[in-house]
């Protein structure tokens, strides 16, 4: 979104502003999704240093100051998709097949994509009211599209808990539900036994 500052956590580290970064991390609160909050507070910095995932802060104006309204994390990912599954239109099949390779053993396509690993608003001090979830997701997808323009790819991949509210949120924003993935043992902050898999063509 024009006029919305987006800052890579790595850029803050690069100018040696660890105290400012830690203050932003400490203040962040997302009580409705502890996985989002815990990732930022316990993994984001290390993942950034190891280049496993890039975390971006989204700032908004609040009483004359820039504050963190939300954040998202992205990484490289590949996923498998069965294009014969019901509900996938012919035009979508054609698009996916352009950016994926057929695995004859699995009888599925393997697609490289950008993983939208984390997405969450900051509920501290009411900052969540400064941005909508739709806007935050749009900003994340725009950043992913920018990265893909200078590298490659057209797909973004996301996962969410199997709740109607979350699935409707992603589908409303152009994502398509295509499968599920069992939770890993270390994914203890998430509910249920699996995550719903979704993708979007950018």
C-alpha positions in Angstrom: 0.0 0.0 0.0 1.3 3.4 -0.9 2.5 5.4 2.1 2.7 2.3 4.4 6.4 1.8 5.5 7.5 -1.8 5.4 10.8 -2.7 7.0 12.8 -5.9 6.8 13.9 -7.1 10.2 17.4 -7.8 8.6 17.8 -4.2 7.7 17.3 -3.1 11.3 19.9 -5.6 12.4 22.3 -4.4 9.6 22.3 -0.8 11.1 22.9 -2.3 14.6 19.7 -1.1 16.2 19.2 -4.2 18.3 17.6 -2.3 21.2 15.0 -0.7 18.9 14.3 -4.0 17.3 13.9 -5.8 20.7 11.6 -3.0 21.9 9.3 -3.6 18.9 9.4 -7.4 19.4 8.7 -7.1 23.1 5.7 -4.8 22.6 4.1 -7.0 19.9 1.0 -8.9 21.1 -1.2 -11.3 19.2 -3.3 -13.1 21.8 -5.6 -14.6 19.2 -2.7 -16.5 17.5 0.1 -17.4 19.9 2.0 -19.1 17.0 2.3 -15.6 15.3 3.5 -14.0 18.5 5.9 -16.7 19.6 7.5 -16.9 16.1 8.3 -13.2 16.3 9.6 -13.3 19.8 11.6 -16.6 19.7 12.5 -17.4 16.1 12.3 -14.4 13.7 15.7 -12.9 14.5 17.5 -16.2 14.2 15.7 -17.2 11.1 16.6 -13.8 9.6 20.3 -14.3 10.5 20.3 -17.8 9.0 18.3 -16.6 6.0 15.7 -19.2 6.6 12.8 -16.6 6.5 12.5 -12.9 6.1 10.3 -11.0 8.5 8.8 -7.6 7.6 7.3 -5.1 10.0 4.4 -3.0 8.7 4.2 0.5 10.3 1.3 2.9 10.7 1.0 6.4 12.2 -0.2 6.6 15.8 -0.2 9.9 17.6 2.5 11.2 15.4 4.7 8.2 15.7 5.4 5.1 13.5 4.3 2.0 15.3 4.3 -1.7 14.3 0.7 -2.4 13.3 1.5 -6.0 12.1 4.1 -8.2 10.5 4.6 -11.0 8.1 7.3 -13.6 7.4 8.1 -15.2 4.0 10.4 -18.0 2.8 11.0 -20.2 -0.2 8.8 -23.3 -0.3 7.6 -26.1 -2.6 4.3 -27.9 -2.3 2.5 -30.7 -4.1 -0.9 -30.2 -5.7 -3.2 -32.6 -7.4 -4.6 -30.7 -10.4 -7.3 -33.3 -10.9 -8.9 -32.4 -7.6 -12.5 -31.1 -7.8 -12.9 -27.4 -7.8 -9.8 -26.4 -9.7 -10.8 -24.5 -12.8 -9.3 -25.2 -16.2 -7.7 -21.8 -16.3 -6.2 -22.3 -12.9 -4.9 -25.7 -13.9 -3.2 -24.1 -16.9 -1.6 -21.4 -14.8 -0.3 -23.8 -12.2 1.1 -26.2 -14.7 3.2 -23.3 -16.2 4.9 -22.9 -12.8 5.1 -26.5 -11.6 6.5 -29.8 -12.7 4.7 -33.1 -13.0 5.9 -35.8 -10.6 4.8 -39.0 -12.2 5.4 -41.1 -9.1 3.2 -39.0 -6.9 0.8 -38.2 -9.8 0.9 -34.6 -8.6 2.6 -31.3 -9.6 5.4 -29.9 -7.6 5.3 -26.1 -7.4 7.9 -23.7 -6.1 6.3 -20.8 -4.3 6.8 -18.1 -1.6 5.5 -19.3 1.7 3.6 -16.8 3.7 4.6 -18.4 7.0 3.3 -15.8 9.5 0.8 -13.0 9.3 -0.5 -11.1 12.3 -1.7 -7.8 13.6 -0.3 -6.1 16.7 -3.0 -5.9 19.4 -0.8 -4.0 21.9 -2.2 -0.5 22.7 -5.0 -1.0 20.1 -2.6 -0.9 17.2 -4.6 -3.6 15.5 -7.2 -1.0 14.7 -4.7 0.8 12.5 -4.8 -1.9 9.8 -7.2 -4.5 8.6 -6.3 -8.2 8.1 -7.1 -7.8 4.4 -4.8 -4.8 4.1 -2.0 -6.6 5.8 -2.4 -9.7 3.6 -2.5 -7.4 0.5 0.8 -5.8 1.6 2.4 -9.2 2.1 1.3 -10.4 -1.3 2.6 -7.2 -3.0 6.0 -7.7 -1.4 6.1 -11.3 -2.5 5.1 -10.2 -6.1 8.0 -7.6 -6.0 10.4 -10.4 -5.0 9.2 -12.7 -7.7 9.4 -10.0 -10.4 13.2 -9.9 -9.8 13.6 -13.6 -9.3 11.0 -16.0 -10.5 7.6 -17.5 -9.6 4.0 -16.5 -9.5 2.6 -18.5 -6.6 2.2 -17.8 -2.9 1.5 -20.6 -0.5 -0.1 -20.3 2.9 -1.4 -22.6 5.7 -4.0 -21.9 8.4 -5.9 -23.7 11.1 -9.1 -25.4 10.0 -11.5 -22.7 11.1 -14.2 -21.2 8.9 -13.2 -17.7 9.8 -9.6 -18.1 8.7 -10.4 -20.1 5.6 -13.0 -17.5 4.6 -10.4 -14.7 5.1 -7.9 -16.3 2.7 -10.5 -17.3 0.1 -11.9 -13.8 0.2 -8.5 -12.6 -0.7 -8.0 -14.9 -3.7 -6.5 -18.0 -2.1 -7.6 -21.5 -3.1 -7.9 -24.3 -0.6 -6.4 -27.5 -2.0 -5.3 -29.9 0.8 -4.1 -30.4 4.4 -0.8 -31.0 6.1 -0.3 -32.8 9.4 1.2 -30.7 12.2 4.9 -31.2 13.0 5.8 -32.2 16.5 7.2 -28.7 17.3 4.0 -26.9 16.2 2.6 -26.9 19.7 1.0 -23.5 19.5 -1.6 -24.6 16.9 -4.9 -26.2 17.4 -6.0 -29.5 15.8 -4.0 -32.1 14.1 -3.5 -30.5 10.7 -3.3 -27.3 8.7 -5.3 -26.3 5.7 -3.1 -25.6 2.6 -3.9 -22.7 0.3 -2.3 -21.0 -2.7 -2.8 -17.9 -4.7 -1.7 -17.0 -8.2 -0.2 -13.5 -8.2 
